[in-house]
Structures are given as C-alpha cells and as structure tokens.
Amino acid sequence: LYMQVRSRALDDALLAFVRGGGRQVVILGAGFDARALRLRDALRGAVVYEVDHPATQGRKRAMPGVDGAGARMIAWDFERDAMRGLPARLAAEGHDAAAPTFTLWEGVTMYLSAEAVAETLDAVRAYSAAGSGLAFNYVAGGARRGVGRVGMALARAVVAAAGEPFRSTFDPAALSALLSAHGFVVSRDDSFATLAAALL
C-alpha cells in the first residue's frame, strides 16, 4: 500500500510537469520502473531517460513491452561512476540542459550515504534548467511521518535481510535546508498519512 501511494503521488507530480509543457524526464535508479510504458500516452512527445545499473537494465530490456516504451536507457553504476559526470552523459544521449527537466528519484535516498545524496543533488541541479522539478521520497526520522514505528522496523528488517540496509533518514526541516543549500526550493513535502488520506 505504501508503494502504491508513493508511486501515485510521484506520477501526479510528473504528469503535472508534462501538462505544463515539460518534455524531458530523468528517472534516477530506475530499476524496473514502468512509467514510460504505463504513462506512454501522457508522455507522448517527452523524452524519458532511465539511469541505472547495466545489469538491471539488461534484465529489464528482456521484459515484454519495454522496448516499445521508448525510454532511453543510460547505463550507470552508482557505486563507481562519479555523479558529477551524469550531466555530460545525459547530454551525449540528447538531453538539453537548457530546457526544463523533471527528475524522479523513487525508493533510493534511504539506501544512500549523506555524501551520495549531496552529490546526486548537485548533479541534478547541474542538468536542470529553470522550470525543472525534482520529486523523491525519503525515510523521515523521529515520528516516521505516519508510517508507524512497527511498520518502519519491519521495513528496515526486510531491506537489511535483502542486503540493502537503510543508510539515511532525514528530519524534514533539515532536508529542506539541505535542498536549499544545493539550489532547490521545496514546494511540497507530504507525509504518507497526508497522501493516503487524499488518495485512498
């Protein structure tokens, strides 16, 4: 349920960008994200760049319908490739840094170190022109913003068992300050409880 609410909220942000005339989308850590296929009618006329590990992309390319979605897959090893090189790599694939870009960063920040988060924000800022947007989710410290302590403990245990423990949590106020320091302005920061109340 959490993932469905999360994905719907990010879909809505992406679709608002496209309805406003945006024509470039970058999905960081795309994994098996299906937006280019699920939302292909709404994204017609936009270019979607999916950035992720080549091994994951190889598995994804073998799935039915993926090639027809039209996303441009950019092989990127987040553990080895320096994020400062991403803007140039996107440009080589046709990305226009002078035009607005919407960046999606779903289900990733909690697995990154604070340094990796900062480096990614700098890279996104470097390829984002005026009018661009960045949407992502994160694990909040303290009250966990409506997910519940038991649920959060269970989530931590599951991902740790899978070999991907949470590395970063953020206090909302501190996160807003971090984003500001990297050149971003926060327009919305909704808790799961707020989103669930609106969407369910």
RODO-2510 file (C-alpha; in nm, 4 decimals, decimal comma):
residues 200
     n   res          X          Y          Z
     1     l     0,0000     0,0000     0,0000
     2     y     0,2819     0,2396     0,0863
     3     m     0,4459     0,1833    -0,2527
     4     q     0,1178     0,2347    -0,4376
     5     v     0,0520     0,5651    -0,2618
     6     r     0,4119     0,6748    -0,3113
     7     s     0,4131     0,5927    -0,6822
     8     r     0,0764     0,7587    -0,7416
     9     a     0,1917     1,0798    -0,5733
    10     l     0,5055     1,0870    -0,7879
    11     d     0,3028     1,0051    -1,1003
    12     d     0,0809     1,3043    -1,0279
    13     a     0,3823     1,5337    -0,9936
    14     l     0,5290     1,4050    -1,3205
    15     l     0,2001     1,4416    -1,5081
    16     a     0,1589     1,7977    -1,3817
    17     f     0,5022     1,8793    -1,5241
    18     v     0,4135     1,7291    -1,8617
    19     r     0,0753     1,9049    -1,8716
    20     g     0,2674     2,2281    -1,8130
    21     g     0,4732     2,1671    -2,1272
    22     g     0,7719     1,9774    -1,9840
    23     r     0,9326     1,7408    -2,2335
    24     q     1,2302     1,5827    -2,0533
    25     v     1,2157     1,3242    -1,7757
    26     v     1,5079     1,1627    -1,5942
    27     i     1,4456     0,8620    -1,3699
    28     l     1,7399     0,8006    -1,1368
    29     g     1,7903     0,4448    -1,0137
    30     a     1,5090     0,3439    -1,2489
    31     g     1,5262    -0,0278    -1,1769
    32     f     1,2061    -0,1845    -1,3108
    33     d     1,0147     0,1443    -1,3139
    34     a     0,7355     0,1103    -1,5728
    35     r     0,6306     0,4737    -1,6112
    36     a     0,7497     0,5062    -1,9702
    37     l     0,5143     0,2189    -2,0533
    38     r     0,2304     0,2858    -1,8062
    39     l     0,2104     0,6559    -1,8873
    40     r     0,3170     0,6432    -2,2502
    41     d     0,0077     0,8242    -2,3798
    42     a     0,0581     1,1145    -2,1393
    43     l     0,4338     1,1128    -2,2044
    44     r     0,3996     1,1180    -2,5821
    45     g     0,6285     1,3943    -2,7056
    46     a     0,8504     1,3730    -2,3972
    47     v     1,1884     1,2015    -2,3776
    48     v     1,2366     0,9683    -2,0803
    49     y     1,5916     0,8872    -1,9679
    50     e     1,6245     0,5891    -1,7351
    51     v     1,9514     0,5855    -1,5416
    52     d     2,0511     0,2620    -1,3698
    53     h     2,2996    -0,0218    -1,3412
    54     p     2,3677    -0,2017    -1,6717
    55     a     2,2913    -0,5444    -1,5237
    56     t     1,9475    -0,4293    -1,4113
    57     q     1,8843    -0,2673    -1,7469
    58     g     1,9812    -0,5889    -1,9239
    59     r     1,7158    -0,7799    -1,7308
    60     k     1,4621    -0,5074    -1,7919
    61     r     1,5223    -0,4970    -2,1683
    62     a     1,4296    -0,8654    -2,1865
    63     m     1,0803    -0,7973    -2,0497
    64     p     0,7798    -0,7731    -2,2842
    65     g     0,6846    -0,4204    -2,3876
    66     v     0,9948    -0,2442    -2,2585
    67     d     1,1436    -0,1658    -2,5999
    68     g     0,8113    -0,0259    -2,7164
    69     a     0,8030     0,2211    -2,4277
    70     g     1,0746     0,4299    -2,5924
    71     a     1,2795     0,5215    -2,2853
    72     r     1,6468     0,5957    -2,3402
    73     m     1,8423     0,3738    -2,1035
    74     i     2,1665     0,5134    -1,9680
    75     a     2,3887     0,2541    -1,8040
    76     w     2,5243     0,3983    -1,4821
    77     d     2,6949     0,2276    -1,1881
    78     f     2,6070     0,4498    -0,8935
    79     e     2,8730     0,2770    -0,6824
    80     r     3,1555     0,3532    -0,9252
    81     d     3,0569     0,6336    -1,1633
    82     a     3,1038     0,9841    -1,0227
    83     m     2,7716     1,1690    -1,0217
    84     r     2,9372     1,4867    -1,1478
    85     g     2,9704     1,3091    -1,4838
    86     l     2,5985     1,2457    -1,5244
    87     p     2,5067     1,5796    -1,6887
    88     a     2,7600     1,5184    -1,9677
    89     r     2,6390     1,1624    -2,0129
    90     l     2,2792     1,2805    -2,0421
    91     a     2,3879     1,5442    -2,2950
    92     a     2,5554     1,2744    -2,5035
    93     e     2,2191     1,0973    -2,5171
    94     g     2,0391     1,4095    -2,6387
    95     h     1,9360     1,5761    -2,3139
    96     d     1,9040     1,9550    -2,3400
    97     a     2,0258     2,1198    -2,0196
    98     a     1,8713     2,4486    -2,1339
    99     a     1,5193     2,3022    -2,1267
   100     p     1,3230     2,2058    -1,8137
   101     t     1,3661     1,8513    -1,6844
   102     f     1,1624     1,6552    -1,4348
   103     t     1,3744     1,4160    -1,2258
   104     l     1,2187     1,1233    -1,0421
   105     w     1,4162     0,9619    -0,7601
   106     e     1,1865     0,6985    -0,6140
   107     g     1,2842     0,4456    -0,3498
   108     v     1,6532     0,5396    -0,3487
   109     t     1,7532     0,8040    -0,0922
   110     m     1,7221     0,5793     0,2112
   111     y     1,9881     0,3445     0,0713
   112     l     2,2446     0,6185     0,0074
   113     s     2,5012     0,7805     0,2315
   114     a     2,4628     1,1511     0,3090
   115     e     2,7574     1,2196     0,0774
   116     a     2,5953     1,0295    -0,2096
   117     v     2,2691     1,2186    -0,1604
   118     a     2,4554     1,5514    -0,1750
   119     e     2,6477     1,4502    -0,4882
   120     t     2,3263     1,3445    -0,6594
   121     l     2,1560     1,6725    -0,5752
   122     d     2,4493     1,8616    -0,7268
   123     a     2,4290     1,6533    -1,0457
   124     v     2,0535     1,7072    -1,0781
   125     r     2,0957     2,0794    -1,0241
   126     a     2,3683     2,0900    -1,2909
   127     y     2,1444     1,9493    -1,5659
   128     s     1,8221     2,1219    -1,4567
   129     a     1,7213     2,4454    -1,6249
   130     a     1,4744     2,6966    -1,4827
   131     g     1,1298     2,5371    -1,4566
   132     s     1,2650     2,1927    -1,3749
   133     g     1,1382     1,9708    -1,0959
   134     l     1,2720     1,7021    -0,8648
   135     a     1,0416     1,4564    -0,6877
   136     f     1,1558     1,1868    -0,4469
   137     n     1,0610     1,0028    -0,1328
   138     y     1,2640     0,9592     0,1846
   139     v     1,2508     0,7981     0,5251
   140     a     1,1903     1,0575     0,7937
   141     g     1,3490     1,0350     1,1358
   142     g     1,1582     1,0904     1,4584
   143     a     0,7895     1,0106     1,4250
   144     r     0,8338     0,8430     1,0846
   145     r     0,5623     1,0664     0,9450
   146     g     0,2651     0,8340     0,9699
   147     v     0,4151     0,5027     0,8601
   148     g     0,4299     0,3785     1,2210
   149     r     0,7210     0,2544     1,4268
   150     v     0,6310    -0,1136     1,3905
   151     g     0,5908    -0,0793     1,0155
   152     m     0,9203     0,1066     0,9872
   153     a     1,1030    -0,1523     1,1970
   154     l     0,9638    -0,4255     0,9727
   155     a     1,0678    -0,2378     0,6591
   156     r     1,4195    -0,1918     0,7957
   157     a     1,4470    -0,5622     0,8768
   158     v     1,3249    -0,6708     0,5333
   159     v     1,5587    -0,4490     0,3329
   160     a     1,8534    -0,5305     0,5589
   161     a     1,7892    -0,9027     0,5057
   162     a     1,7893    -0,8378     0,1312
   163     g     2,1351    -0,6804     0,1622
   164     e     2,0245    -0,3176     0,1225
   165     p     2,0026    -0,1608     0,4694
   166     f     1,8738     0,1916     0,5178
   167     r     2,1642     0,4356     0,5354
   168     s     1,9916     0,7713     0,5521
   169     t     1,6912     0,9188     0,7265
   170     f     1,6039     1,2863     0,7240
   171     d     1,4361     1,5332     0,9521
   172     p     1,2008     1,7277     0,7214
   173     a     1,3320     2,0683     0,8311
   174     a     1,6944     1,9587     0,7901
   175     l     1,6152     1,8109     0,4496
   176     s     1,4602     2,1384     0,3385
   177     a     1,7783     2,3191     0,4445
   178     l     1,9907     2,0630     0,2585
   179     l     1,7892     2,1081    -0,0590
   180     s     1,8155     2,4852    -0,0300
   181     a     2,1925     2,4583     0,0095
   182     h     2,2044     2,2685    -0,3214
   183     g     1,9936     2,5209    -0,5096
   184     f     1,6435     2,3756    -0,4727
   185     v     1,3207     2,5226    -0,3376
   186     v     1,0768     2,2858    -0,1645
   187     s     0,7235     2,3264    -0,2971
   188     r     0,5681     2,0229    -0,1230
   189     d     0,6698     1,7704     0,1402
   190     d     0,3766     1,5425     0,2161
   191     s     0,3790     1,2644     0,4731
   192     f     0,2444     0,9208     0,3885
   193     a    -0,0542     0,9875     0,6154
   194     t    -0,1375     1,3058     0,4245
   195     l    -0,1083     1,1361     0,0870
   196     a    -0,3058     0,8319     0,1987
   197     a    -0,5864     1,0497     0,3312
   198     a    -0,6073     1,2268    -0,0046
   199     l    -0,5711     0,9245    -0,2327
   200     l    -0,7424     0,6345    -0,0577
***
